Amino acid sequence: MRTFGAVVQALREHAGLSRSEFADIVRYSKHTVASVELGRRMPDEAFVERAEEATGNTGELRKPARHEVAPVGYGGCRPGP
């Protein structure tokens, strides 16, 4: 999972977004974003899709996430309100 998280962090930083700004855009908590970036939490499909939209990278996150994505609601990330 660290590979995926490192890619998320690099793309977020390249987009000029702080972790808080990114969390607001993808509608997940700052804590969840940090956990994904540090490889402590599996992202779900919604996280991957929203992160790609937020960073303007179509397909870049799907490659490393292919084997690391949890089904929505399966102990991975939970979207915010």
ABEGO torsion letter per residue (X at the ends): XAAAAAAAAAAAAAAGBBAAAAAAAAGBBAAAAAAAAAGABBBBAAAAAAAAAAAGBBGAAAAAAAAABBBBGBGBBBBBX
